[in-house]
Amino acid sequence: MGETIRIGIAGYGNLGRGVEAAVEKNADMNLVGIFTRRSPADLAPLRPQTPVYNMDELAAHEDGIDVLILCGGSKEDLPQQGPLLAAQFNTVDSFDTHARIPEYFESVDEPARENRKTALISAGWDPGMFSINRVYGEALLPDGDTYTFWGRGLSQGHSDAVRRVPGVAGGVQYTLPSQPAIDKVRSGSRPQLETRQKHTRECFVVLEQDAEPAAVREAIVTMPHYFDQYDTEVHFISAEELARDHRAMPHGGFAIRSGNTSSEHAQVIEYSLTLESNPEFTASVLVAYARAVHRMNKQDQFGAKTVFDVPPGLLSPKSAADLRAELL
C-alpha cells in the first residue's frame, strides 16, 4: 500500500455521514477530522476515535488534510464555503444547481489557482456520472438527442431548498419521471419533450407554527432553478408523518442518448442507476474524486475542475498497469 490520503469532512448531515462510511471502504484513505457548525460534543461518528471539530477550527488543520470534502447544501452553504475553503485546501464538492455551475466554477477557480490548490466541483451522480455519460453519448452519436430522467427518488438538493423556505420546519422532495416519456425515448424515435413532460415533483412539508400554507406553497412552486419549470404538488404533513414515512433516501434515473449512425440504423445508449441511498452513493463518488484531486494537485494541476477534467484512471486505487491488465 502506498501513500495514505488524509480526508477531512466539512459538514455532517446525510452527505457527510455518507462520506464517512465511504472512506471506511477505501484502504488508501484515512479520515482525520469532521468539521461541523454544531457542537462537536453532539456528534457521534462511526468510529468514536474520529476527531470532531468546530468549523471555525478548519484553518488550524490546513497542513494535516490532503483533501477536504465539502458536504454543505448547494443553495446557501457551498456558494459561500466553496470559494473560501478552496483557498486553503484541496476540495471536492457536490454543487448541483445546474444553471449556476458556470458562475460557481469561476468563483472557486481564482482562489484555488492563486493558492496552488485543486478544487473539484459538482461531483456526484447528476451532476457527475450522468454528466460524463451525456458527453460520451454526444461524442459517439453526434446525430442524436440527449435525455435525462431522474427518480423516482428523494432529491437532497431540492429537499434542502424546500427546508430553507420561510415557514417550513421540515420537508422532503421527490422527483417522479414520466414512464410514457421514457418509453418514447427508448424506442429510438427521438421525441421532442418539454421539461414538464418528463418529470413532476412532489413535496411533503411540515409547517412551522403559524406559517401560512398558501404562502409556503407559492414560494416552493415558483422557486427558480428548482420548481418553477415543473408541475409540483405540495402536501402538508405532521412531523410524525415525516419521520415515519420519509426517512429512506432512494433515488436513481437514466441518462439516454438516442441517435442515428446512418439513415438505416438508430442507436440508443443508456446509463442508469438504482440507489437505495442517494447520499451514500453521492458520497462514494465524492470520495473517489478526492483520490483524483490529490493526485492532480501533486501534478500541479491547480484551480477549479469538473468531472470532465479527470481521467478515469485517477479515480481508481489501482495502478495504470493493473487497470490495463484487469479492466481494459
C-alpha positions in Angstrom: 0.0 0.0 0.0 1.3 3.4 -1.0 0.6 6.8 0.5 -2.5 7.3 2.7 -4.7 10.2 1.7 -5.8 12.3 4.6 -9.5 13.2 4.3 -11.5 15.9 6.1 -15.2 16.3 6.1 -16.9 19.7 6.3 -20.5 19.3 7.3 -22.0 16.3 9.0 -25.5 15.8 7.6 -26.7 12.9 5.5 -23.9 13.5 2.9 -21.2 13.9 5.5 -22.2 10.7 7.2 -22.1 9.0 3.7 -18.6 10.3 3.1 -17.6 8.9 6.5 -18.9 5.5 5.5 -17.3 5.6 2.1 -13.8 6.5 3.5 -14.0 3.3 5.6 -14.2 1.3 2.4 -11.1 2.8 0.8 -7.9 1.4 2.2 -5.8 4.2 0.9 -7.7 6.8 2.8 -7.8 8.0 6.4 -10.5 10.3 8.0 -8.5 12.8 10.0 -11.4 15.0 11.1 -15.0 16.0 10.9 -15.8 19.7 11.0 -19.3 20.9 12.0 -21.2 24.1 12.7 -23.0 22.2 15.5 -21.5 21.5 18.9 -18.8 18.8 18.3 -19.9 17.1 21.5 -23.3 16.4 20.0 -21.9 14.3 17.1 -21.4 10.6 17.3 -19.0 9.5 14.5 -18.9 5.9 13.1 -15.6 5.5 14.8 -15.5 7.0 18.3 -11.9 7.9 17.9 -12.5 10.2 14.9 -11.8 13.8 15.9 -14.7 16.2 15.6 -14.0 20.0 15.5 -16.0 23.2 15.1 -16.0 24.5 11.6 -14.1 27.6 12.9 -11.1 25.4 13.6 -10.5 24.4 10.0 -7.7 26.8 9.3 -5.6 25.3 12.0 -5.7 21.9 10.2 -4.6 23.1 6.8 -1.3 21.1 6.9 -3.0 17.9 8.1 -5.7 17.4 5.4 -4.9 16.3 1.8 -8.5 16.7 0.6 -11.4 18.4 2.3 -14.8 17.1 1.2 -17.5 19.8 1.4 -20.9 18.4 2.4 -23.0 21.5 2.7 -26.1 22.4 0.6 -25.9 23.9 -2.8 -28.5 26.7 -2.2 -26.7 28.6 0.5 -23.7 26.7 2.0 -21.4 25.9 -0.9 -21.6 29.3 -2.7 -20.0 30.8 0.4 -17.9 27.9 1.6 -16.5 26.7 -1.8 -14.5 29.8 -2.7 -13.4 30.4 0.8 -12.1 26.8 1.5 -10.6 26.4 -2.0 -8.1 29.0 -1.0 -6.9 26.8 1.9 -7.5 23.2 0.9 -7.8 20.8 -2.0 -11.6 20.3 -2.1 -14.3 18.2 -3.6 -18.0 19.2 -3.5 -21.4 18.2 -5.0 -22.7 21.6 -6.0 -25.8 20.6 -8.0 -27.7 23.8 -9.1 -27.1 23.1 -12.8 -27.9 26.6 -14.0 -25.4 28.2 -11.7 -22.4 25.8 -12.2 -20.5 28.2 -14.6 -20.6 31.1 -12.1 -19.8 28.8 -9.2 -16.8 27.4 -11.1 -15.4 30.8 -11.7 -15.9 31.8 -8.0 -13.9 28.7 -6.9 -11.3 28.8 -9.7 -9.5 32.0 -8.8 -8.8 31.4 -5.1 -7.8 27.8 -5.8 -5.4 28.7 -8.6 -3.9 31.6 -6.6 -3.1 29.3 -3.7 -2.0 26.3 -5.7 -5.0 24.2 -4.7 -7.2 21.8 -6.7 -11.0 22.2 -6.3 -13.3 19.6 -7.9 -16.8 21.0 -8.1 -20.2 19.4 -8.9 -19.2 15.7 -8.4 -21.9 13.1 -7.6 -24.2 11.3 -10.0 -26.0 14.3 -11.5 -24.1 16.5 -12.0 -21.3 14.0 -12.1 -21.6 10.5 -13.5 -24.7 11.4 -15.7 -22.7 14.4 -17.0 -19.9 12.2 -18.2 -22.3 9.8 -19.9 -24.0 12.8 -21.6 -20.6 13.8 -23.0 -19.9 10.2 -24.2 -23.3 10.0 -25.8 -23.0 13.2 -27.7 -19.4 12.4 -28.8 -20.3 8.9 -30.0 -23.7 9.8 -31.6 -23.3 13.4 -32.9 -26.6 13.0 -34.8 -28.8 12.5 -31.9 -30.7 13.8 -28.8 -29.8 13.5 -25.1 -32.4 12.8 -22.4 -32.1 12.7 -18.7 -34.7 11.3 -16.3 -34.4 11.3 -12.5 -36.2 9.2 -9.9 -38.5 8.1 -8.5 -36.4 9.4 -5.7 -35.7 11.8 -2.9 -33.6 14.7 -4.1 -31.1 16.0 -1.5 -30.6 19.4 -3.1 -34.3 20.1 -3.8 -35.2 18.9 -0.3 -32.6 21.2 1.2 -34.1 24.1 -0.9 -37.6 23.3 0.4 -36.4 23.3 4.1 -35.0 26.7 3.6 -38.3 28.3 2.6 -39.6 30.6 5.4 -42.3 28.8 7.4 -41.0 25.3 6.7 -40.0 23.3 9.7 -39.1 20.1 7.7 -39.7 18.5 4.4 -38.6 16.3 1.5 -39.0 16.4 -2.3 -39.4 13.5 -4.6 -38.7 13.6 -8.4 -41.0 11.4 -10.5 -40.1 10.5 -14.1 -42.8 10.0 -16.7 -42.8 6.4 -17.9 -44.5 7.2 -21.2 -41.8 9.7 -21.9 -39.1 7.2 -21.1 -40.7 4.6 -23.3 -40.7 7.0 -26.3 -37.0 7.8 -25.8 -36.1 4.1 -25.6 -37.9 3.4 -28.8 -35.3 5.5 -30.7 -38.0 7.9 -32.1 -36.2 10.9 -30.6 -39.3 12.7 -29.3 -39.1 16.4 -28.5 -40.1 16.7 -24.8 -40.8 19.8 -22.8 -39.5 19.9 -19.2 -42.9 19.4 -17.7 -43.5 16.3 -19.9 -40.5 14.5 -18.5 -41.0 14.9 -14.7 -43.2 16.0 -11.9 -42.1 17.0 -8.4 -43.8 16.1 -5.1 -43.1 17.8 -1.8 -44.0 16.7 1.7 -43.7 19.7 4.1 -44.0 20.2 7.8 -45.1 23.8 8.6 -43.7 26.0 11.4 -46.3 27.1 13.9 -48.4 30.0 12.5 -46.9 29.6 9.0 -49.3 30.4 6.1 -49.7 27.3 3.9 -50.6 29.2 0.8 -47.6 31.4 1.1 -45.3 28.4 1.6 -46.8 26.6 -1.3 -46.3 29.6 -3.6 -42.7 30.1 -2.5 -41.9 26.5 -3.3 -43.7 26.1 -6.7 -42.2 29.4 -8.1 -38.6 28.8 -6.9 -36.2 29.5 -9.8 -33.9 26.6 -10.9 -35.7 24.2 -8.6 -39.5 24.1 -9.1 -40.7 26.8 -11.5 -40.4 24.7 -14.6 -42.2 21.7 -13.3 -45.7 20.6 -12.2 -45.2 20.5 -8.4 -47.5 19.1 -5.7 -47.1 20.3 -2.1 -48.5 18.1 0.7 -48.6 19.4 4.3 -48.0 16.7 6.8 -47.1 16.3 10.5 -43.6 16.0 11.9 -44.5 12.4 12.9 -45.5 11.5 9.4 -42.3 12.9 8.0 -40.2 10.9 10.4 -42.2 7.7 9.9 -42.8 7.7 6.1 -39.9 9.7 4.6 -36.7 8.5 6.3 -35.4 6.5 3.3 -33.5 8.3 0.6 -33.8 6.2 -2.6 -33.1 7.7 -6.0 -31.8 6.9 -9.4 -32.5 7.6 -13.0 -31.4 7.4 -16.7 -29.1 9.3 -19.0 -30.0 8.3 -22.5 -28.6 9.3 -25.9 -30.7 8.3 -28.9 -29.2 8.9 -32.3 -28.6 7.7 -35.9 -25.3 6.4 -37.3 -26.9 6.2 -40.8 -30.3 6.7 -42.4 -30.9 3.0 -41.8 -29.8 2.5 -38.2 -30.9 4.0 -34.9 -28.7 3.6 -31.8 -29.6 4.1 -28.1 -27.1 4.5 -25.3 -28.4 4.2 -21.7 -26.7 4.7 -18.4 -28.9 4.0 -15.3 -28.7 4.0 -11.6 -30.9 2.4 -8.9 -29.9 3.7 -5.5 -31.2 2.7 -2.1 -29.4 5.7 -0.5 -28.9 8.8 -2.6 -26.5 10.5 -0.1 -24.3 7.3 0.4 -23.9 6.9 -3.3 -23.2 10.6 -3.9 -20.6 10.4 -1.1 -18.9 7.4 -2.7 -18.5 9.5 -5.9 -17.0 12.3 -3.9 -14.5 10.1 -2.2 -13.3 8.5 -5.5 -12.8 12.0 -6.9 -10.9 13.0 -3.7 -8.3 10.5 -4.7 -8.1 12.1 -8.2 -7.9 15.6 -6.7 -5.0 14.5 -4.5 -3.1 13.1 -7.5 -3.9 16.1 -9.7 -2.7 18.5 -7.1 0.6 16.6 -6.9 0.9 17.0 -10.7 0.5 20.8 -10.3 -3.0 20.9 -11.8 -4.4 23.8 -9.9 -7.7 25.7 -9.9 -11.3 24.5 -10.2 -12.0 21.3 -12.1 -15.1 19.3 -13.0 -15.6 15.6 -13.8 -14.8 16.3 -17.4 -11.2 17.2 -16.5 -10.4 14.0 -14.6 -9.0 10.9 -16.4 -11.0 7.8 -15.3 -7.8 6.0 -14.2 -7.2 8.7 -11.5 -10.3 7.6 -9.7 -9.0 4.1 -9.0 -6.6 3.0 -6.3 -5.2 0.5 -8.8 -2.1 1.3 -10.9 -2.2 2.1 -14.6 -0.6 -1.3 -15.3 -3.2 -3.1 -13.2 -6.1 -1.3 -14.9 -4.7 -2.2 -18.3 -4.4 -5.9 -17.3 -7.6 -6.2 -15.3 -10.2 -3.9 -16.7 -9.3 -2.8 -20.2 
